[in-house]
Amino acid sequence: MHSIIQENLSSLPEVLIAIGFLLTFVAFVVSDILWLRIFTIVAKIAMAVAALLPENGPMWLSFFGNVLLIVVNLIHSTLLILEKHRSSLSDEESILKAKAFPKMDRVFVKRLFKAASWVELEQGETLLFEGECPDRLFLLLEGKAFVSVRHRRVGELGSGQFAGEMSFLTMEKAGATVTTKERTKCLVWERSDLEKLYSKDKDLQAVLMAAIGMDLVTKILMQNRRTTKFA
């Protein structure tokens, strides 16, 4: 009986480490930042306990390293929970979140929206000029806009879609001109404001990049449908 208990105890650190690695993997799969931190905390607790159980004595460096990570993630998790209670979206912001950031945490979306400003444009106003490098990123709420290449219309943007995202990301010249088809309301981010935001919180950059990636996929699919339709 004693040998069985001893054998089980000797294998426990390996089990805890395996659980820790599994939870760490899960943490980086979930899209919600708060859940990422919660899974990370549980993973580090398992690894910290495992560091105390080796037969040749505790691994103190590993133990204190994991404890430090637990404390850091606990602090950030607490701040996120508090911010969740303080964050609320207006009706317009809720519409944009549902369309452009459907799976993103409300807290991070609210931070992004705070860094932007609302702009109303009349019919025929130009958001982007082909061949110029834009310093602003647009997200349409109401209205529509034409996309033109060499004065030929090649597409159309609507509510919940970005304008100028590729040029904004790559800092290269815009490959198309975007002009409002009708009265349009949109959120506008200045490059300098976003760069300041990124320097404070890298998570926000990931949120915006994910939303832009989803928008690009949608645009590619729509363009493929148009090409197939007129082929």
Contacts in CASP RR format, 6 or more apart in sequence:
PFRMAT RR
TARGET T0000
AUTHOR 0000-0000-0000
METHOD contacts of the structure
MODEL  1
MHSIIQENLSSLPEVLIAIGFLLTFVAFVVSDILWLRIFTIVAKIAMAVA
ALLPENGPMWLSFFGNVLLIVVNLIHSTLLILEKHRSSLSDEESILKAKA
FPKMDRVFVKRLFKAASWVELEQGETLLFEGECPDRLFLLLEGKAFVSVR
HRRVGELGSGQFAGEMSFLTMEKAGATVTTKERTKCLVWERSDLEKLYSK
DKDLQAVLMAAIGMDLVTKILMQNRRTTKFA
9 53 0 8 1.000
10 55 0 8 1.000
12 50 0 8 1.000
12 53 0 8 1.000
13 50 0 8 1.000
13 51 0 8 1.000
13 53 0 8 1.000
13 54 0 8 1.000
14 50 0 8 1.000
16 46 0 8 1.000
16 47 0 8 1.000
16 49 0 8 1.000
16 50 0 8 1.000
16 53 0 8 1.000
17 46 0 8 1.000
17 47 0 8 1.000
17 50 0 8 1.000
19 43 0 8 1.000
19 46 0 8 1.000
20 42 0 8 1.000
20 43 0 8 1.000
20 44 0 8 1.000
20 46 0 8 1.000
20 47 0 8 1.000
21 43 0 8 1.000
22 43 0 8 1.000
23 39 0 8 1.000
23 40 0 8 1.000
23 42 0 8 1.000
23 43 0 8 1.000
23 46 0 8 1.000
24 39 0 8 1.000
24 40 0 8 1.000
24 43 0 8 1.000
26 39 0 8 1.000
27 35 0 8 1.000
27 36 0 8 1.000
27 37 0 8 1.000
27 38 0 8 1.000
27 39 0 8 1.000
27 40 0 8 1.000
27 43 0 8 1.000
28 36 0 8 1.000
30 36 0 8 1.000
30 39 0 8 1.000
31 103 0 8 1.000
31 104 0 8 1.000
31 105 0 8 1.000
31 210 0 8 1.000
32 105 0 8 1.000
33 80 0 8 1.000
33 105 0 8 1.000
33 107 0 8 1.000
33 108 0 8 1.000
33 203 0 8 1.000
34 77 0 8 1.000
34 80 0 8 1.000
34 81 0 8 1.000
34 84 0 8 1.000
34 105 0 8 1.000
37 73 0 8 1.000
37 76 0 8 1.000
37 77 0 8 1.000
37 80 0 8 1.000
38 77 0 8 1.000
40 69 0 8 1.000
40 73 0 8 1.000
41 70 0 8 1.000
41 73 0 8 1.000
41 74 0 8 1.000
41 77 0 8 1.000
44 66 0 8 1.000
44 67 0 8 1.000
44 69 0 8 1.000
44 70 0 8 1.000
44 73 0 8 1.000
45 66 0 8 1.000
45 70 0 8 1.000
47 62 0 8 1.000
47 66 0 8 1.000
48 62 0 8 1.000
48 63 0 8 1.000
48 65 0 8 1.000
48 66 0 8 1.000
48 67 0 8 1.000
48 70 0 8 1.000
51 58 0 8 1.000
51 59 0 8 1.000
51 60 0 8 1.000
51 62 0 8 1.000
51 63 0 8 1.000
51 66 0 8 1.000
52 58 0 8 1.000
52 59 0 8 1.000
52 63 0 8 1.000
80 107 0 8 1.000
83 107 0 8 1.000
84 105 0 8 1.000
84 106 0 8 1.000
84 107 0 8 1.000
87 106 0 8 1.000
87 107 0 8 1.000
87 110 0 8 1.000
88 110 0 8 1.000
89 97 0 8 1.000
89 106 0 8 1.000
89 109 0 8 1.000
89 110 0 8 1.000
89 113 0 8 1.000
92 118 0 8 1.000
92 141 0 8 1.000
92 185 0 8 1.000
93 109 0 8 1.000
93 110 0 8 1.000
93 113 0 8 1.000
95 141 0 8 1.000
95 159 0 8 1.000
96 113 0 8 1.000
96 139 0 8 1.000
96 141 0 8 1.000
96 160 0 8 1.000
96 187 0 8 1.000
97 104 0 8 1.000
97 106 0 8 1.000
97 109 0 8 1.000
99 159 0 8 1.000
99 160 0 8 1.000
100 139 0 8 1.000
100 160 0 8 1.000
100 161 0 8 1.000
100 162 0 8 1.000
100 211 0 8 1.000
100 214 0 8 1.000
100 215 0 8 1.000
101 109 0 8 1.000
101 112 0 8 1.000
101 207 0 8 1.000
101 211 0 8 1.000
104 207 0 8 1.000
104 210 0 8 1.000
104 211 0 8 1.000
105 207 0 8 1.000
108 203 0 8 1.000
108 204 0 8 1.000
108 207 0 8 1.000
109 207 0 8 1.000
111 197 0 8 1.000
111 201 0 8 1.000
111 204 0 8 1.000
112 189 0 8 1.000
112 197 0 8 1.000
112 204 0 8 1.000
112 207 0 8 1.000
112 208 0 8 1.000
113 187 0 8 1.000
115 189 0 8 1.000
115 193 0 8 1.000
115 194 0 8 1.000
115 197 0 8 1.000
116 139 0 8 1.000
116 187 0 8 1.000
116 188 0 8 1.000
116 189 0 8 1.000
116 193 0 8 1.000
117 187 0 8 1.000
117 188 0 8 1.000
118 185 0 8 1.000
118 186 0 8 1.000
118 187 0 8 1.000
118 188 0 8 1.000
119 185 0 8 1.000
119 186 0 8 1.000
119 187 0 8 1.000
119 188 0 8 1.000
120 183 0 8 1.000
120 184 0 8 1.000
120 185 0 8 1.000
121 127 0 8 1.000
121 180 0 8 1.000
121 183 0 8 1.000
121 184 0 8 1.000
121 185 0 8 1.000
121 186 0 8 1.000
122 180 0 8 1.000
122 183 0 8 1.000
123 180 0 8 1.000
123 181 0 8 1.000
123 182 0 8 1.000
123 183 0 8 1.000
124 179 0 8 1.000
124 180 0 8 1.000
124 181 0 8 1.000
125 179 0 8 1.000
125 180 0 8 1.000
125 184 0 8 1.000
126 177 0 8 1.000
126 178 0 8 1.000
126 179 0 8 1.000
126 180 0 8 1.000
127 138 0 8 1.000
127 145 0 8 1.000
127 163 0 8 1.000
127 164 0 8 1.000
127 178 0 8 1.000
127 179 0 8 1.000
127 180 0 8 1.000
127 186 0 8 1.000
128 134 0 8 1.000
128 138 0 8 1.000
128 163 0 8 1.000
128 164 0 8 1.000
128 167 0 8 1.000
128 174 0 8 1.000
128 176 0 8 1.000
128 177 0 8 1.000
128 178 0 8 1.000
129 174 0 8 1.000
129 177 0 8 1.000
130 148 0 8 1.000
130 149 0 8 1.000
130 150 0 8 1.000
130 173 0 8 1.000
130 174 0 8 1.000
130 175 0 8 1.000
130 176 0 8 1.000
130 177 0 8 1.000
131 173 0 8 1.000
131 174 0 8 1.000
131 175 0 8 1.000
132 173 0 8 1.000
132 174 0 8 1.000
133 167 0 8 1.000
133 171 0 8 1.000
133 172 0 8 1.000
133 173 0 8 1.000
133 174 0 8 1.000
134 164 0 8 1.000
134 167 0 8 1.000
134 168 0 8 1.000
134 174 0 8 1.000
135 190 0 8 1.000
135 191 0 8 1.000
135 192 0 8 1.000
136 168 0 8 1.000
136 188 0 8 1.000
136 189 0 8 1.000
136 190 0 8 1.000
136 191 0 8 1.000
137 162 0 8 1.000
137 163 0 8 1.000
137 164 0 8 1.000
137 165 0 8 1.000
137 168 0 8 1.000
137 188 0 8 1.000
137 189 0 8 1.000
137 191 0 8 1.000
137 194 0 8 1.000
138 162 0 8 1.000
138 163 0 8 1.000
138 164 0 8 1.000
138 178 0 8 1.000
138 186 0 8 1.000
138 187 0 8 1.000
138 188 0 8 1.000
139 160 0 8 1.000
139 161 0 8 1.000
139 162 0 8 1.000
139 163 0 8 1.000
139 186 0 8 1.000
139 187 0 8 1.000
139 188 0 8 1.000
139 189 0 8 1.000
140 157 0 8 1.000
140 158 0 8 1.000
140 159 0 8 1.000
140 160 0 8 1.000
140 161 0 8 1.000
140 162 0 8 1.000
140 163 0 8 1.000
140 184 0 8 1.000
140 185 0 8 1.000
140 186 0 8 1.000
141 159 0 8 1.000
141 160 0 8 1.000
141 185 0 8 1.000
141 186 0 8 1.000
141 187 0 8 1.000
142 159 0 8 1.000
142 183 0 8 1.000
142 184 0 8 1.000
142 185 0 8 1.000
142 186 0 8 1.000
143 158 0 8 1.000
143 159 0 8 1.000
143 180 0 8 1.000
143 181 0 8 1.000
143 182 0 8 1.000
143 183 0 8 1.000
143 184 0 8 1.000
143 185 0 8 1.000
144 156 0 8 1.000
144 157 0 8 1.000
144 158 0 8 1.000
144 180 0 8 1.000
144 181 0 8 1.000
144 182 0 8 1.000
144 184 0 8 1.000
145 156 0 8 1.000
145 157 0 8 1.000
145 158 0 8 1.000
145 163 0 8 1.000
145 178 0 8 1.000
145 179 0 8 1.000
145 180 0 8 1.000
145 181 0 8 1.000
145 184 0 8 1.000
146 153 0 8 1.000
146 155 0 8 1.000
146 156 0 8 1.000
146 157 0 8 1.000
146 178 0 8 1.000
146 179 0 8 1.000
146 180 0 8 1.000
146 181 0 8 1.000
147 153 0 8 1.000
147 154 0 8 1.000
147 155 0 8 1.000
147 156 0 8 1.000
147 157 0 8 1.000
147 176 0 8 1.000
147 177 0 8 1.000
147 178 0 8 1.000
148 154 0 8 1.000
148 176 0 8 1.000
148 177 0 8 1.000
148 178 0 8 1.000
148 179 0 8 1.000
149 175 0 8 1.000
149 176 0 8 1.000
149 177 0 8 1.000
154 176 0 8 1.000
155 223 0 8 1.000
155 226 0 8 1.000
156 181 0 8 1.000
157 163 0 8 1.000
157 178 0 8 1.000
160 215 0 8 1.000
161 215 0 8 1.000
161 218 0 8 1.000
161 219 0 8 1.000
162 211 0 8 1.000
162 212 0 8 1.000
162 215 0 8 1.000
163 178 0 8 1.000
163 186 0 8 1.000
164 174 0 8 1.000
164 178 0 8 1.000
165 212 0 8 1.000
165 215 0 8 1.000
165 216 0 8 1.000
166 172 0 8 1.000
166 175 0 8 1.000
166 216 0 8 1.000
167 173 0 8 1.000
167 174 0 8 1.000
167 175 0 8 1.000
168 191 0 8 1.000
169 209 0 8 1.000
169 212 0 8 1.000
194 208 0 8 1.000
197 204 0 8 1.000
197 205 0 8 1.000
198 204 0 8 1.000
198 205 0 8 1.000
END
